Amino acid sequence: MSSTVEYIISDLHMCDKGPRDTFCLDGRLDRFNKFLDWVQTKENYKITVLGDMLDFWRVNISGSINAYKDILDRLYFMHAVYVPGNHDNAFVNFLNTKTHLSHMLLEDARTPYSKIIGGKEFTFLHGHEVDKYCKDNNPGIGNINVTISGLLADKNHSPIKDGKNIEDELINALQFFNTLYLKIMHHPNSRTQTINDIEDYRKSKNADVVIYGHTHEAGNIGTHHYNTGTWSRDVDTFAEITDDGTVNLYVWTKDNKAIPFQHSLI
């Protein structure tokens, strides 16, 4: 029997193909389907979506489901494992119940989990579970920021203005003041704090390796800490886990090739 290869993606942020949606820009939808074609060429593959597959903070739930039904169907028939994130946490209370929604992958959806691969203990989560601004199931500060940026995108008729993502620019502006406050109070900045919190989570699970998304910054710390990045910004990234527990990060290029990606998170 040939080896199993696992592919981990996160943060697609599929909206409704309207002015708030970055996933449908610049041919990304077609590239994502080509990526899934490539995954399916592997004799034994597994695919996992670690959260924020859909973006219910930004658009109507049914609008998002209807717009991307073909992708949801395809992932369902590929037996994708799905861990909801903060932007699609509208599903979280359905997990581990008898409630199932068609095309939402809920039959294979789960909360953060751990398993052994190649003799190593891996733990998988979206990442918002340790983020104080996003971990609650009910709308909070994070939702408010996204709602405001969505209104700005509507006015601009696109989520991109002057070559920059409107949501990112708003968050960067807010982060400036938050970082200044944290610096004055001699606290770690939010990026460092997130990495520290993810590491604490890994250790609390007695795991050798942690795989997550959420921050949109793909990269690694040694061979024990990996962020899968996102498919909603300029560079589309994913993780590959081989049978021996080796983790590799890749970029899926605009000409539909997987090339190695290296970026240290520290």
C-alpha positions in Angstrom: 0.0 0.0 0.0 1.4 3.4 -0.9 2.0 6.1 1.7 -0.7 8.5 2.8 0.0 12.2 2.3 -2.0 14.8 4.2 -2.7 18.3 2.9 -3.7 21.0 5.3 -5.3 24.3 4.2 -7.0 27.1 6.1 -8.5 30.6 5.8 -10.1 30.5 2.4 -12.6 33.1 3.6 -15.1 32.3 0.8 -17.8 35.0 0.9 -20.5 35.3 -1.8 -18.5 36.4 -4.8 -19.5 40.0 -4.1 -17.5 43.2 -3.3 -16.3 41.8 0.1 -14.9 38.5 -1.4 -11.2 38.1 -2.0 -11.4 34.4 -2.8 -13.0 35.0 -6.1 -10.4 37.6 -7.3 -7.5 37.1 -9.7 -8.4 33.6 -10.8 -8.1 32.1 -7.3 -11.2 30.0 -7.5 -9.9 28.3 -10.7 -6.4 27.8 -9.0 -8.0 26.3 -6.0 -9.8 23.7 -8.2 -6.5 23.0 -9.9 -4.9 22.5 -6.5 -7.6 20.0 -5.6 -7.0 18.2 -8.9 -3.4 17.9 -8.0 -4.2 16.6 -4.5 -6.5 13.9 -6.1 -3.6 12.7 -8.3 -2.1 11.2 -5.1 -3.1 7.6 -4.6 -3.7 8.0 -0.9 -4.5 11.5 0.2 -6.2 13.2 3.1 -7.3 16.9 3.1 -8.1 19.0 6.1 -9.5 22.6 6.3 -8.5 24.2 9.5 -11.1 26.9 9.8 -12.4 30.1 8.1 -13.3 28.1 5.0 -16.4 30.4 4.8 -16.7 33.9 6.1 -19.9 34.5 8.0 -18.5 37.6 9.7 -18.5 39.3 6.3 -21.6 38.0 4.4 -24.9 36.3 4.8 -24.6 32.6 5.6 -26.9 31.3 2.9 -25.3 33.6 0.4 -21.9 32.1 1.1 -23.2 28.6 0.9 -25.0 29.1 -2.4 -22.1 30.9 -4.0 -19.6 28.1 -3.2 -21.8 25.1 -3.2 -19.6 23.4 -5.9 -16.5 23.8 -3.8 -18.3 22.6 -0.7 -19.6 19.5 -2.6 -16.2 18.7 -3.9 -14.5 18.9 -0.5 -17.3 16.8 0.9 -16.8 14.0 -1.7 -13.0 14.2 -1.0 -13.9 13.4 2.6 -12.2 16.6 3.9 -11.9 17.0 7.6 -13.2 20.4 8.6 -12.4 22.3 11.8 -14.5 25.5 12.0 -12.7 28.8 12.8 -13.8 32.1 14.2 -15.3 33.4 10.8 -17.3 30.2 10.3 -18.1 29.5 14.0 -21.8 29.6 13.2 -21.4 25.8 12.9 -19.6 25.2 16.1 -22.7 24.2 18.2 -23.6 21.6 15.6 -20.4 19.7 16.2 -20.8 16.4 18.1 -24.6 16.5 17.7 -27.0 14.8 15.4 -27.5 18.0 13.4 -26.1 17.9 9.9 -26.4 20.4 7.1 -25.9 19.4 3.5 -22.7 20.4 1.8 -21.2 21.8 5.0 -18.9 18.9 5.7 -20.4 18.5 9.1 -20.2 14.7 9.0 -16.4 15.0 9.1 -16.3 18.3 11.1 -14.8 18.4 14.5 -13.3 20.5 17.2 -9.5 20.8 17.5 -8.0 17.3 17.7 -4.8 15.4 18.0 -3.4 12.2 16.3 -0.2 10.3 15.8 1.6 10.6 12.4 5.0 8.9 12.0 5.3 8.4 15.7 4.8 12.0 16.5 1.8 13.5 18.3 0.2 16.2 16.1 -2.4 18.7 17.3 -4.6 20.6 14.9 -6.6 23.7 15.5 -7.7 26.9 13.7 -5.9 29.1 16.2 -8.6 31.5 17.3 -9.3 29.2 20.2 -6.4 30.9 22.1 -7.0 34.4 20.7 -8.8 36.6 23.3 -10.2 38.8 20.6 -11.8 36.0 18.6 -12.3 32.9 20.7 -15.9 33.6 21.8 -18.7 32.1 19.7 -20.9 35.3 20.0 -19.9 38.4 18.0 -17.2 40.6 19.5 -14.5 43.1 18.7 -13.1 41.0 15.8 -16.6 40.9 14.2 -17.0 44.6 14.5 -13.7 45.3 12.7 -14.7 42.9 9.8 -18.1 44.5 9.5 -16.6 48.0 9.2 -14.1 46.8 6.6 -17.0 45.1 4.7 -18.9 48.3 4.5 -15.8 50.1 3.2 -15.4 47.3 0.6 -19.1 47.7 -0.5 -18.5 51.4 -1.0 -15.3 50.7 -3.0 -17.1 47.9 -5.0 -14.1 45.7 -4.2 -12.1 44.4 -1.1 -9.0 45.8 -2.7 -8.2 49.6 -2.8 -5.0 51.0 -4.3 -3.6 47.5 -4.4 -4.1 46.9 -0.7 -6.7 44.8 1.2 -9.1 47.1 3.0 -9.6 44.7 5.9 -5.8 44.4 6.4 -5.4 48.2 6.3 -8.0 48.7 8.9 -6.6 46.0 11.2 -3.1 47.5 10.7 -4.4 50.9 11.8 -6.0 49.4 14.9 -2.9 47.3 15.6 -0.7 50.4 15.6 -2.5 51.8 18.7 -2.8 48.4 20.3 1.0 47.7 19.8 1.8 51.1 21.2 -0.3 50.4 24.3 1.3 46.9 24.7 4.8 48.4 24.3 4.1 51.1 27.0 2.8 48.3 29.3 5.8 46.2 28.5 3.7 43.3 27.1 4.5 41.2 24.0 2.9 42.5 20.8 -0.2 40.6 19.6 1.7 38.6 16.9 4.3 37.4 19.5 1.5 36.7 22.0 -0.4 34.6 19.5 2.7 32.5 18.8 3.3 32.1 22.5 -0.3 31.1 23.1 -0.2 28.5 20.3 3.0 27.1 21.8 1.3 26.9 25.2 -1.6 25.1 23.6 0.8 22.6 22.0 2.5 21.9 25.3 -0.8 21.6 27.1 -1.7 18.8 24.6 1.7 17.1 25.1 2.0 17.4 21.3 5.3 17.2 19.3 3.9 19.3 16.5 1.1 22.0 16.2 -0.6 22.8 12.9 -2.9 25.9 12.7 -4.0 28.9 10.6 -5.9 32.0 11.7 -3.1 34.6 11.5 -2.7 34.3 7.7 1.1 34.2 8.1 2.5 30.9 6.8 5.7 29.7 8.3 7.3 27.6 10.9 9.3 27.5 14.1 11.7 24.6 13.8 10.0 21.3 13.2 7.3 21.6 15.9 5.2 24.7 15.0 3.6 25.3 11.6 1.1 27.9 10.3 -0.6 26.9 7.0 -1.2 30.6 5.9 -4.2 31.6 3.8 -5.9 31.4 0.4 -7.5 34.9 0.7 -4.5 37.2 0.2 -1.6 37.5 -2.3 0.1 34.2 -1.7 -1.8 30.8 -1.4 -0.1 28.4 0.9 -0.6 24.9 2.4 1.1 22.3 4.5 1.9 18.7 3.5 2.4 15.9 6.1 4.1 12.7 5.0 3.8 9.3 6.7 7.0 9.7 8.6 5.7 12.9 10.3 7.7 15.4 8.1 5.9 18.7 7.5 6.5 20.8 4.4 5.0 24.2 3.5 4.3 25.1 -0.1 3.0 28.0 -2.2 0.5 27.1 -4.9 1.6 29.4 -7.7 -0.5 31.3 -10.2 0.7 28.8 -12.9 -0.6 25.9 -10.8 2.5 24.5 -9.3 3.5 23.6 -5.8 6.8 25.2 -4.8 8.5 24.9 -1.3 7.9 27.8 1.0 10.2 28.8 3.9 9.5 31.5 6.4 10.5 31.6 10.0 7.9 32.9 12.4 10.5 34.0 14.9 
